[in-house]
Amino acid sequence: MRVLFKTDYNQDIRLLKHNGFRFWYGLLLLAVLAAPAMVDTYWINELTRVLIYALAGLGLMVVTGFTGQVSLGHAAFMAIGAYLHSFCLANGVPFLLSLPLAALVSGMVGLLVAIPASRMTGLYLAIASLAFAIVVEDVIIHWESVTGGNRGMAVDPPALFGYEIFQAWEFYYIVLAVLIASILLVLNILRTPTGRAMLAVRDSEISAESLGIRVARTKILAFWISASLTGLAGGLFAHFIQFLAPEVFGIVLSIQLLLMIVVGGLGTVHGAIYGAILIGLLESSISILKDWLPPAIGTQPGLEPGLFGLILVLFIIFEPEGVYGRWLKLRTLLENFPFYRRNTFKRQRSYLRTERMR
């Protein structure tokens, strides 16, 4: 069992608390950097998809896991980022300018949505975000001069300083760099007063306001950061699928994003990564499973969202802290074995049961 003796106030806000973190995260970084040299193109593409999902899940985690606002329409921000990025590339805007522009515009749209949505909570916010996603999908279908409508839209390959990227491993490293930078950004935000205000609003809005935190402003800022990160993931996702269509960014994708952070572990950066890995593996497993199931079951159009919804319900009931929460319990058990109490892992409420502001 590791015991940390704190001798400096800066130890509380360090990203890497001790040498064990430095060793394991350094080993993980070496593994992901060396992955393209050890696997074939198919698995490189699968890893790239997982990294893009992790980036989108990280964006949703900011608003749902860290601020407590449930959103069922984050696929719309991915769509905005994907279509805007592809449109800019088609009109000669460089990749290094187009991708941040897509994230910026997605964040501005999220800001416009967040201003009225900041007064909503719970089911009403979920319905409002879902309605926003439906509106965005209809705009994509009818704005044919920009999006191509139902005909779809081809995506130009990314290019860095005149060099076009066609190899899967090259694009993998681009996505990996963007994800690492986004993770560091979110971790540093959580160490600031703004990040601590988000956590306070999530736990209890009344308690946060009594401490002088501007609740509505904190919610709007969280939504802006979340939409920007999700739009950034959408721009990368456009290159991954190489052809955009309105049905790609439907309700199923929104459910997948929500499933990621719930299954991975709400309120943690690790949860977004774990959830992306599990959802990526689950999506591939369902595709393989369809070939083995009877045609009457495997060809059902609602098979994937039905399984995603079932898994989401089961995790909420039996493991609300997600995979990362289960890992923390297992690690604590191993550290304290055999000196542990039977009720050590008894489920407890995570948040204060105070009434939300009206």
C-alpha positions, 0 to 999 in steps of 0.5 A: 500500500502506497502512503504519500507524505505531503510536504508541499501545497503543489502536491495536491494539484500535480497531474502525476502524484507519484513515481508510480503514475509516471512509470505506468503512464509513460509505459502506456504512452510508449505502447500507443506510440509503438502500436502502428508498428505492431498491428496491421492496418485494420487494427490501426483504423480501429484504434483511431476510431477508439481515439476519436470516440475518446475525444468526443466522450471527453467533450461530453464528460465535461458537461455531463460528468463534471457539471451534471447536465445530461445531453442527448444531442452531442452528436449534433456538435460532431456533425457541425464540426465534421461538415464545417471542417469538410466544407472549409477543406473543399474551399482551400482552407488549410487543415491546421486552420480548418480543424480549430475553426470547426471546433470554434464554431461548434463551441459558439453554437454550443454557447447559443444552445447553453444560454437557454439550456442553463435554466433546464435540468434533468429530463427537460435538458435531455429533451431539449438537447435531443430536439437540437440534434433533430434540428441540426440533422434536418438542417444538414438534409435541406442545406444541400448547397453546403452539406450535399443533403441526402446525397452526402459529402466527400471529405478531402484527405488531410494535408500538413504543409502540402503533404497529403496524409493517406496512410492509416498510421499517419492519421493515427498519430494526428488523432493521438496528438490531438487527444493527448493535448485535449486530455491535458487541457481538461485536466488543467481546467479541472485544477482551476477555480472554473473546474472546481466550480463545475464539480461544485455545481454538479454536486449541489447547485444551492451549495455552490451558489451559497459559496459565491459560484455563478451557477448559470455562467459555469454551466454555459462555460462547461457547455462551450468547452464540451461543444468545442471538444466534440466539434474537434472530434467531429472534424477528425471523424470526417476524415476517418469515415471519408464520406459524410451523410446525415444518418451517421450523426443520428440518435444512435451516435448520441446514445453511444457517446452517453453510453461511453461516459456512463460505462467508463465512469462518470466524472473521471477523465479515465472514464471517457477513455475506458468507455471509448475502448469498450464501445469500440470493441462492442461495436465490432463485436455486434457486427461479428455477432450479426453473422452468427445470429439467425437472420430474423434477429441479426437483420433487425434494424434496432439491434445496436441501439437496443443493446446499447440501451440495455447495457446502459440500464444495467450499468446504471443499476448494478455499477453506477461508477462504471468500469473505472470505479470498479477498477478503483475498488479492485485496486483498493482491495488488493492494496488492503488485502487481507486487512479490509472490511466487509462493507468497504465497497458498500454503495453510497450516494455520490452527490448531495441530495439537495434540491436544485435551483429553480 
